[in-house]
């Protein structure tokens, strides 16, 4: 085969994969719709559509030599045909079988050159046989012989713009650089604007000289110095000429700047339009995710989606996918109750999650994820926030319910009763917040106990420049996103009062906490004014504050001055500086000055944390850990030594036990702050150890972490029932996760 033939085959395969993904998506969505109990004409149209997709996919696979896809599509087509002709009745088991078949097709297509390791031919043969039986009305699921079919979220493997009427396929990787170049032109536009400002300054200086020159001419004429008068007349003429040239050039530059601004803005808007995609391309896999997760949790959950025809920048959709999946999983995992609990609470046995996309003003989209579950327990959240040091008890008393609920977005906070490798570490919602804010969005939550929870995400429709307020603090310049700046105001020192040992100002009829931005950012004292006390002026001069609003919380940050408002393009600090606290990136002003852009979420966390906690050095933290004593129960000497080394290197005191009986004996004789145990051990296993500890009055409150290779849902539930605080599967074990769980528990 020639190189040209190979290249043609690769192009043909790429085209097939794109087409195949579209058919699979359509079938997957159709199966989800089938579960809603459609009837009549709607049901007929849906089955007809899936039948045609299966038929088209079979034909395309045959033409490209994808025999496994063709062989699996054929009996699927037969099932849809039998349903369409009313030769068989639709039943849940058939839908499950079709879902499994679609999942296997997606896996096969993810590795088109060879069958992936996760799918062997026995699985394919099993599905073909069962589909054949179903199409003949002989359907019966034999669960004990059925191999597990990997559940995956069908998604495009090839990021290309889908072809519709009047369009062409364009690889996204070719569009992204063009859009980036268009956005970079904004920097040129801003620089041009700055040059005009500089030019205006030259003109002002010339005007000043021009105003003073007649005085000089008069004085020299009065002194009858003819030579000087002639020179002055000559300079005067040259000044007139120069003034005319500058004025003409200024008008031309302003005209050119106007044209450049229009062209750059039009070009950027045009490029943005190229990457607009319907929300459905993001959300079409969500019903299956909810369906599979609900089945695993033994819950009944329905997903309602609204506004999915709205078009959003593909890059925004990419950034939204993980946060939305986190929130949807969170709703199923933690919000929606079991059918029995819902019936006991006079609710329908099936919970409902609603995902809505709503167009807002200023080129923004509001995304609402609501559920009718049990809501967020404010008391639990506040207690956990106090325990983890997010807020002190004095300030906690003055927090609103909205402010308390917003703590769930902070890293490390979770009210889950048990920690697993999947949830309970307080990371999921913190990651959601981080991703949303990184994309220029905002996130908030509303909840009512027993009634449900509503998450709101506000995002730009397209990635674009942002508006920011340029401020100065301790002699350094910073940019704050305008969307978070509620107001900039001046407050006399006399109006800054102390309430419960906290500085506050009166704003909008309420007490608003006041902090110094320089203190929060730990800026050098030498860079600040020396006439300050606790970050504020000691005399009656006015202090300038930026009132920042984030997640329904207000804090007044004292600054030196507000310089101006700018349109800016956020630049990443790179991987090395990705974790810099309180800074989300940087931007370049028209003057060429590099200015840090403040991370508002981090600022709010830093402002509400107790000062002592913010300033605690690493050495003090390690010294505090030295006081914590951990008992490890593990029969494997290798695993025992590994855990011991990890914990001792992190500053903990460690004692080991060879099995559950040994651990229980030591726990009764000595004081420990936490116990880590394997499950499968001689004499007394981990589950038995948990139950013995919980039954002992002295040890009942001792935190216990189970680390085991037992990974089924039943094993996890047994660990929870036995009284474990955390359940970590060894296959998912990571040192950082373990240390994080320990810090959370003690």
N, C-alpha and C positions, 0 to 999 in steps of 0.2 A: 504494500500500500504506500502510495506516495505521500509526501508531507502535505500536499494540497488536499488529498483525500482525508487525511487525518484531521486537518484543520476544519474541513467541511463537516466531518462527523462531530467534532467538538461543538461547532456552532449549532448543528442540528440537535445535539443532546441538550445544549443550554436552552434552546427554544422549547424543546419538549418539557424540560423540568419546570419552566415557567408556566407552561400550559397545564401541566399535571398538578402543580400546586394550586392553581385556580380551581380546577375540578375538585380536588380533595377538600379545599376550604368550603366549597359550595355544598358538598355532600355532608361534611361535618356539621355545618350550620343547619342544614336541613334535618339531620338526625336530632339535633337539639330542639328544633321546632316541633318535630314529631312527638316528643315527650310532653308537649303542652296540651295534648289531647285535641288536635285539630279534627274537623269533620267536614263532610260535604265537599264542596268545590275546592275549598282551600287545601284540604288534604289531598285531593286528586292532583291539583296543580303542583304541590310540593313533591309528591312521589314521582310525577312525570318529569319534573326538573332533575331530580336525583338520578332517575333512570337514564336520562340523556347524558348527564355528566359521567356516569359510570360507563356508558356505551362509548362516549367520545374518548375517555381516558384509555379504555381497552384498545380502541383503534389506533390511537397515537402511540401506545406502548408497543403494539405489534409492528408498527412501521419503523420503530427505532431499535427493535430487538430486545426490549425489556420483558422477557418471558415471565418473570415472577409477577410483575405488575399485571400483565395481560391475564395470566392464569387466575389471579385473585379477583380481578375486575369482572371476569365472565360470570361466576356464580353470584356476585353482588348484583350484577345487571339482572340475572334471573330472579332474584328475590324481589327487586323493585318491579319487575314485570309481573310477577305473580300477585304482588300487592295491588298493582294498578288494575289488573283484571279481576280482582276480588277472589282469586283462587285460594288465597290464604288470608288469615286474620293477623293484624298487627298485634304483637304482644311484646312486653318489656324485654324478654330474653332475646328476641330477634334484634331489637334496637341495640342491646349490649353487644351482640355478636357483630353487628355492622360497625359499631364504634371501634371494637377491637380490630376489625379488618382495616378500617381507615388509619388507625394508629400504626399498624404494620406497614401499610402502603407508604406512610410518611417516613418510617424508618428506612424502608428499601430505597426510597428516592433520596434520602440524605446521603447515601453511598451508592451512586448509580453505576460505578464501575465494578463493584463486588458486593456480595451480600454482606451486610454488617454482622458483626459477631453476636449482637443482641437478638438477631432473627435467624433461626435455622429453618431448614426446609420442612422439618416436622411440624413447626408452628403453622407454616403456610398450608401444608397438606391438611392439618386439622381444621383450619378455618374454611378451606375449600370444601371439605366433606360436610361440615356443619351448615355452610351456606347452601349447599346442594340439597341437604335434607330439609332445610327451612323452605326452600323454593318449591319442594314437592309436598309440603304440609306434613313432614315427618320430623319436625323439629323437636329436639330434646337435648338440653345441656347436660353433659356428664362432667360435673365439677371436679370430681376426684381425679380425672385423667387430664384435665385441661391445664396446659402449661400457662404460667403467668405471662400475659401480654403487657409489655411495657407501655404505661400510659404517658403520652407525651402531648405537648401543646403544638398541634400542627401550625407551622409558620413558614413563611417563605424562606428558602435557603439562598435565594438569589435576589439581592436587593435591586430590583429594576422597576421603573415606572410601568404599571400595567397598561396594556394596550386596550384602548377603547376606541369608539368611532371618532375618526378625525385626529388620531394621535399616533405617535410612534414610540417604540421602546428605546429608552435612553438609559444607559448605566448611570446609577447615582454617583458612582465614583468619578464620573466625568463632570457632573454638575456641581459637586461640592467645592472643587477648587475655584470654579467661576463665581460661585456665590461668595466665597471667602474673599476673592479679589474685589468683588463689588463692595463688600463691607469694609475692606481696607481703604477704599476710596474715600470713606467718611473721614479718615484721618487726614487725607490730603485736603478735603473740604475744610476741615477745622483749621488746618495749618494755613490755608489761603485766607481764612477769616482772620486769623491772628496777624498775617502779614498786612492786611488792610488796616487792622488796628494799629500796627506799628507805623504804617504810612500816615495814618491820621495824626499820630503823635508828632511825626516830623512836620506835618503841616501846621500843627499847633505851635510848635517851636518857631517855625518861620513867621507865623502871624505875630508872635511875641516880638521877634526881631523887627518885623515890619512896623509894629506899633511904636517901638523905641527909636527907630531910625530918624523920623522927622525932628525929634528933639536934638539929636546929634547934628543934623544938618543945620538947624537954626543956630545952635551954639557956635558952630564953626563959622557960619556966615557973620555972626555978630562980632567975631574976633578978626574979621577981614582977612582970613587966610585963604587966598584965592586957590592955591594949589590943593588944599584940603577940600574945598568946595567942589572942585572939578572931580576929584577922586570920589567924593561922596555921591555926586550926580551919576558918575559912571557905575558905582556899586548899586545905586538906587535903580538904575535901568536894568542891571543884571538881576536884581531881586525881583523886579516886575516880571521879567522873562521867566525866571525860575518859578515864581509863584504861579504863573500861567501854565507852565509845563506840569508842575505838580498837580494843579487842579484838574488839568485835562487827563493826566495819567490816573488820578484818583477815580474819576468818573468811569474811565475805561476798565479799571480793576474791579470796581463795584459791578459794572455790567457783566464782566467775565465771571465774577464770583456768583452772580445771580444765575448765569447760564450753567456754570459748573454744578451749583447746588441742585438746579432742576434736573440736569442730566444724571447726576449721581443718584439722586432720589428716585428718578424714574427707572434707572437701570437696576437699582437695588430692589424696587418694587416688582419689576418684571422678573428678576431672578427668583424672588420669593414665590411668585405665582407658579414657577416651574416645579417647586417642591411641595406644593399643597397636595395633600392626600386626604380622602375621607376618613373620618374617625373609625369607620367600620373596619378598615384595614388593620387597625390596632386591636379593636375590641371583638373581632369575630371569633377569636379563640377563647374568650372569657367564659361563655356559657359552658363549654366542656370542662374548663378548669373548675368552675363552681360545682358542676355535676359530679366530677370525680372526687373532689375534696369532700363534698357533702356525703357521698357514699362511704368514703373512708371514715368519716366522723359519725356515721350512722345518724345523720340528720336529714331533714327535708328542707331544701333551700331552693327558691326560685330566683332567677336573675331577670330584672326588667331593664332594658337599655333604651335610652331616649336621646335623640339628637345625633345619631351616629352618621348622618349624612353631612354634618358640618366638616369643612375642609380646614386642615391645620398643617403647618410646616412638618414635613417628614421628620426633621431632626427633633422637633418638639415631641412628636409621637414616640420616637425612639427613647427619649428621656422619660416619657410618661409611663412606658410599659411596666417597668419594674415597680415604681411607686404604686400604680393602680393594682397590680397583682398583689403587692404587699397588703394594701388596704382591703382588697376583696378576700384574701386569705384570712386577714385579721377578723373580718366580719363573720366568716364561717367558723373560724377557730374559737373566737372569744366572745362574740356578740350574740349570734343566733343560738338559742337554747335547744336542747333535745326536744323531740316531739312530745315526750311525756311532760317535761317541764313547761312547755308552752301551753299545753292543754290545761295543766294545773293552774296556770296564770290567766286562764280565759282567753288565750290566743289561738289562732289557727295552728294546727300541727306543723304546717309548712311556713318557714320564715321567708321573708322577701328582702332581697337586696336590690336597690335601684341605683343605676349608674346613668347620670344625665350629663349631657354636654350642652351648654347654653352660651350663645354668643352675647358678649357684653360690649359696652362702648370702649373706645380707645384701643381697638384691635386686640381685645382680650377674650379669652374663653374661660368660663367658670365650669368646673367639673365637680359634680356632687355625687358622693358615694354615701347612701343612706341605708339603714337597716332598721327593722322593727324588733331588734333583740332586747337584751337586758340593760343596755346603756352602760355608762362608765360610772364606777363607784368613786365619787369625789373623796370620800373619807379615806379609802384605801390609797388613792393616788397621792393625797396630801401626806399621809403617814409615811409612804415610801419616799416621797420627795424630801421630807425632813430627815428620815433615816439615812438617805444617801448623800445628804449635804447640799441638795439643790437649793434649799431655802431654810432659814432658821425659824424657830418656833414663834418668835416675836413678829416677824414679817408675815408668817403664814396666817396669822389671825386676821390680817387685813386683806387677804387675797379674795378676789371675786370667784364665783364658780367657773367662769370662762378661763380665768388665769390658772386655776388649779387644773382644769382639764388639759390645758396646753402643755403641762409637764410631761404628758405621755410622749411628746416629740423629742424629749431629751434623752441622750444616750445613757444606757444603764438603768433606766427606770422601767420597771415592769411590775404589775400586780398579780402576775400569774402565780398560782399556788405551787406549781412545780416547773422547774427549768429543764428543758430538753435541748438536744442539738438543733431542733427546729424552731423553738420559741421559748419565751420566758426570760431571755437575757436582756430585754429592753433595747434591742438594736434595730428591729424592723422599722418602727415609726421614725426613729432618728435618721435612718437611711432615707426614708421617704422625704423627710423635711430637707435633708441635705441635697438630694437630687432636685427637688422642686425649686429650692432657692438658687441652686447653681444655674438653673435655666431661667432665672429672672422671675420666678413665680412666688406665690405665698400660699400658706397652708393654715387652716384653722379648723376647729372642731366645736360642735354643739351636741349636747347630750342631755337626755332625761332618763333618770333611773327607772328601769322597768319598761320604758317606751321605745328606746332606740337611740341611735347616734347618727350624726350627719357630719361628714368631712367635706370641706370646701377647698378646692384647689383653684387658684386663679393664675392663669398662665397667658403669656403673649401668644397670639395666633402664629406668629413667625419669630424666629430668632432675629433680633434687630439690635440697634443701639439702645441704650437706656438713658434716662435723664438722671442726673446726679447733682447733689449740692456739694460744692467745694468748700470745705471748712479748714480752719487751722487750729491746732491744739498743741501747746508746748512748742511752738515755733515750727511745727511740721504740718504739711498739707495732707488732707485725706478727702476721699469722695464717699458720700453716703447716698444710696439710691433714693431718689425723690419719693418713690411710692411709700417708703417707710418714714419719711419726715412729715409728721403731722403739722408742725409749726416751728418757726424759729422766733424766739422772743427774748427780751431783756428783762431781768428781774433784779431789783435792788437787793443788796445784802440783807436789809431789814426784813424782807419778805421771804427769806430762806429760813425756815424754822426747823426745829428738831422735834420729831414725834417718835416716841419709843426708840430713842437712840439712833434714829435715822433722819438724814437731811431730806426735807420735802419742800416743794413749792405748791402754791395754790394755783391750779390751772383748770379752767372749765368747771369751777365749783367743786373740784375734788383735790385731795392730797395726792401729789405725784412724786414718787421717789426721785431724788436728785443725786447724781453722782458726777464725779469729774472724769471726763473722757481720758485725760492724761493719766489719771490713776488706774483706770481700767486697762489702758494699753501699756502700763508700766513704763511710761516715757521718762527719760533721765530728768532728775530734779534740776540739774543745771540748765535745762532748756526751758524751765518754767519761770514765771514771774515770782519774785521773792516775797511779794506782799500777800501771800495766800495762806490760808489755814484750812486744812481738810479739803484742799482743792478749790476753795472759794475765796473771793476777795474779803479782806478783813474790814475794809472801810465801807462807805456808803455808795461806792461806785456800783454801776450795774454789771451784773454777770450775764453773759449771753448763753442761752440754752437752746439745744435742738431737742424738741419733743419727739421721741421715736415711738411709733406704734407698731407692735408686732404681735400677732396672735392674740389680739384683744388685750394686750398689756401695754401700758405707757410708762416710759422712764424718761426723765429729763437729763440729758447729758450736757454738762457745762463745757463750753468750748471757748477759745479765744475770740474768734470772729468768723463770720460767713463771708466768703470771698465772692462767689458767683454761682450760677447754675449752668450746667454743661450737658451736652449730648456726648455720651462716651461709649466706647467699645471695650467691653471687659476682656482682659487678657489673662490667661492662666499663668500662675507662677511656676508651672512645671511640676513634675512628679516629686522632685526633691523638696519643694516647699508647699506641697499640697496640704499638709496638716498644720500650717501656720495658724495659730489661734487668732481669732477676731479679724482675719484678713481673707477675703474671698478671691482676690486677684489684683490686677493693677490696670491702669489706663494711661494713655499718653495724651497730654494736653497739646493744644496748638503750638505752645511755646517749646514743645519738645520735652517738657518736664514729665517725669514718671511719677505717678501718684497712686498710692495704695487705695483699693476700694474696700471699705469696711464690711465685714460679715455681720449683718444686723442680728441674726439669730445668736451667734456667739457672744455678741456684745450684751444681749439681754441676759444670757446665762451668766456671764461674768459679773453683771451688775447685781443680780439677785442672790448670788452665792455669798455666804458669809465671808467677810474679809479674811478671817483667819484661814479658812479653807483655801482661798485663792493664793495666799502668800506662803502656804506650807511648803517648804523645800523638799526635794526628793529624799534627802537624808532623814528628815523627820518622818516621812512616810515609811521609809524602810525601818526606822526605829520602832514605829508603831506596829509594823508587821511582825517584828521580832517578838512582840508580846503574844502573838497569836500562835496557838499550838494545835497542830493538825494530826489526826490519827489516820493511818492508811491500813486498810485490811485487804490483802491481796496474796493469794497463794502462789502466784508465779513470781519467782525471785527477780526475773528480768523486768516485768512490769512494775514490781514493787520498788526496785532501785531507780527505774526511770522516773516514776512519780516523785520519789524522795528527792532526787537530784533537782528536778524542776522546781519543787516547792522551796527547797533550801536555798537555791540560787535566787529566788524571789524574796528571800528574807523571812521565811516562816520557820518555826520550830516544828520538827517532824518526828513522830514515833510510828513504827511499823508493827503490824500484826500479821501472822501467817494464815489466818482464816477468821471466820466470823466469831467463833467461840473465843479465840484469843483476843479479838478486838473488843468483844463485850466485856470480858474480864478486865481488860485494861481501862475501859471507859468507866467502869464502876469504881476503880481504885484511884484514878487520876482525873485531873481537870483538862478537858479539851474544848477548843472553840469550834471544831468542825471535824466530821468524819468522812473519809472517802473510802468506798468499798466496791470490790468486784461483786458479781452476783453468784457465779458458778464456783463455789468453794466447798471443800470437805467440812464435815462436822456441822457447820452452820452456814447456809448460803446468805447472800446479801439481803434477800427478801425477809428471811427469818430474822436476820440481824436488825433490820429496820423495825420490825414488829416488836422485838424484845426491847429495843431502845425506847420506842414510843410508849411501851407499857410500863417503863420504869419512871417513877415520879421525878427522880433526880435528873434523868437524862432526856426527858420527854421533849425538851426544847432544843436539843443538840441538832444543828443542821447536818444533813446527810446527803452526800453526792454519790450516786451509783454510776460506775463506769464499767460497761459490759459490752459483750459482743451480741447480746440478745436484742434484736432490733424490731420485732413485730409490735403491732399496736397492742396486742394482748400483754406482751411483756412490759411495755411502758405503763399500761393501766395497772398491772400488778404492782409495779414499783411505786406508783402514785398511791395505790390503796395501802401499801405497806407503810407509807409515811415518808418516802424520800422527798427531799426538797429539789433535787435535780437528777436528771436521767440523761447520761451522755453515752452514745454508742461509740465503741472503739473505732469502728470504720470511719467515723466522722470526727475522730479526736484531733484537736489542735491545741497546742500548748497555750496559745493566747486565749482561746475560749475557756479553758479550764481556769486560768488565773482570773479571768473576768467574772466567771461564775462565783469563784471563791470570794472575790472582793464584794460581790453583790450580797452574798449570804452573811459575811462577817465584817 
